Amino acid sequence: MKTTHRRLALGLPALFTLLAFFALTLAGGWAIAENNRVTFPANLDSLVHYTTVKRGNVTEHMLTSQAAIDAVKKGLPVPNGTHVVLVDYRDSKVFRYFVMEKREGWGADYEPARRTGDWQFQHFKADKTVNMSETTARCQSCHQGREDKQHLYTFGDLERFKPQ
Ligand code: HEC
């Protein structure tokens, strides 16, 4: 009886510490990890490369659908289902993919103050899996500044784009 008590006394605090550790790790993980509805575009290879931005050893290729380009040129909202992809190359190798995807009603997943229309944002690693240490609120807060351009920084490039 005595030994059982002693074992319990030692065992319970250890168990609680372990549980608290896991609870904190999970909670912390969720606070940073931002899994949302954005999917990696299955049709990446058929998207149109409409502009390139170079900065030092970084080369960014911007890709989207022909339908989105046509809409921008006509002054219309890009269609629901649009992906816009920024392929970030470092020294000619894919380093990561930044993806924006727009679908009807997706804005409602967020507080109005955080919303970027119906766009959601995601950071995919070079292996096309989600980078769970990215806070996509950061993406949104920056791209909110482009509300008048459908949240797109390279909106002007889409308007001017001419296929080769
Ligand atoms: C500090 C501001 C800032 C943050 C944060 C930011 N972006 Fe951007 N984003 C830009 C700018 C500026 C461009 C235009 C290209 C350039 O100058 O590199 C851009 C371009 C893009 C593009 C190409 C379409 C467009 O808008 O021109 C995508 C896609 C994109 N960002 C996704 C993301 C994602 C996903 C995140 C978060 C993981 C993110 N961005 C975070 C400023 C930002």
Residues whose N, C-alpha, C, O or C-beta is under 5 A from the ligand:
A	BS01	HEC	V53 M62 V84 V85 L86 F98 V99 M100 F121 Q122 H123 R138 C139 C142 H151 L152 Y153 T154
